[in-house]
């Protein structure tokens, strides 16, 4: 499965604890990654400075759903369930 271009749910909804260029302390859940372009594409895609966690997150039917809204809802629920 491939990501839906422009969805960016995983770049907004989930928290990222590793440093991101421009976000040295990572990214809190619900905050848009500053590396997203205006059209919701990753400006670090394919670059070595992209956090490993971002490259390891693979799209799936369960996670992405049939729409961007479903992806946001699924990831928001997952983030709540895994919050320390």
BAGU-952461 format. One record per residue (C-alpha): x, y, z. Coordinates in nm, 2 decimals. Each point is the difference from the previous one (the first is absolute). Example, Ala and Ser with C-alpha at 12.3 -4.5 7.8 and 13.67 -1.06 7.14 Angstrom:
REC    east   north      up
REC    1.23   -0.45    0.78
REC    0.14    0.34   -0.07
This chain:
REC    east   north      up
REC    0.00    0.00    0.00
REC    0.12    0.35   -0.07
REC   -0.07    0.32    0.19
REC   -0.28    0.23   -0.12
REC    0.18    0.30   -0.13
REC   -0.09    0.30    0.21
REC   -0.15   -0.19    0.30
REC    0.29    0.06    0.25
REC   -0.20   -0.15    0.29
REC    0.32   -0.16    0.13
REC    0.18    0.33   -0.02
REC   -0.26    0.18    0.20
REC   -0.17   -0.24    0.24
REC    0.27   -0.21    0.15
REC    0.28    0.12    0.23
REC    0.36   -0.05   -0.11
REC    0.26   -0.01    0.28
REC    0.31    0.02   -0.22
REC    0.14    0.33   -0.13
REC   -0.13    0.14   -0.33
REC    0.18    0.28   -0.18
REC   -0.15    0.31    0.14
REC   -0.16   -0.20    0.29
REC    0.29   -0.11    0.21
REC   -0.22   -0.14    0.28
REC   -0.22   -0.20   -0.24
REC   -0.36    0.07   -0.07
REC   -0.30   -0.02    0.24
REC   -0.32   -0.18   -0.10
REC   -0.24    0.22   -0.19
REC    0.27    0.25   -0.11
REC    0.08    0.02   -0.37
REC    0.36   -0.09   -0.09
REC    0.18    0.30   -0.12
REC    0.15   -0.21   -0.28
REC   -0.34   -0.03   -0.17
REC   -0.04    0.21   -0.31
REC   -0.30    0.21   -0.07
REC   -0.15   -0.30   -0.19
REC    0.07   -0.24    0.28
REC    0.30   -0.17   -0.14
REC    0.32   -0.08    0.20
REC    0.28    0.23   -0.09
REC    0.24   -0.26    0.15
REC   -0.13   -0.30   -0.19
REC    0.30   -0.21   -0.12
REC    0.25    0.22    0.19
REC    0.23   -0.13    0.27
REC   -0.12    0.26    0.25
REC   -0.35   -0.15   -0.01
REC   -0.06   -0.17    0.34
REC    0.02   -0.37   -0.01
REC   -0.34   -0.04    0.16
REC   -0.15    0.19   -0.30
REC    0.16   -0.23   -0.25
REC   -0.10   -0.31    0.20
REC   -0.37    0.08    0.02
REC   -0.16   -0.19   -0.29
REC   -0.35    0.08   -0.12
REC   -0.26   -0.27    0.05
REC   -0.37   -0.04   -0.08
REC   -0.07   -0.01    0.38
REC    0.19    0.32    0.08
REC   -0.08    0.20   -0.31
REC   -0.36   -0.10   -0.04
REC   -0.20    0.11   -0.31
REC    0.04    0.37    0.05
REC    0.23    0.26    0.17
REC   -0.27    0.04    0.27
REC    0.01   -0.37    0.08
REC    0.39    0.01    0.02
REC   -0.02    0.30    0.24
REC   -0.26   -0.17    0.22
REC    0.20   -0.33    0.01
REC    0.33    0.17    0.09
REC   -0.17    0.22    0.26
REC   -0.14   -0.30    0.17
REC    0.33   -0.18   -0.02
REC    0.18    0.30    0.14
REC   -0.24    0.02    0.29
REC    0.04   -0.37    0.08
REC    0.38    0.02    0.00
REC    0.03    0.33    0.19
REC    0.23   -0.05    0.31
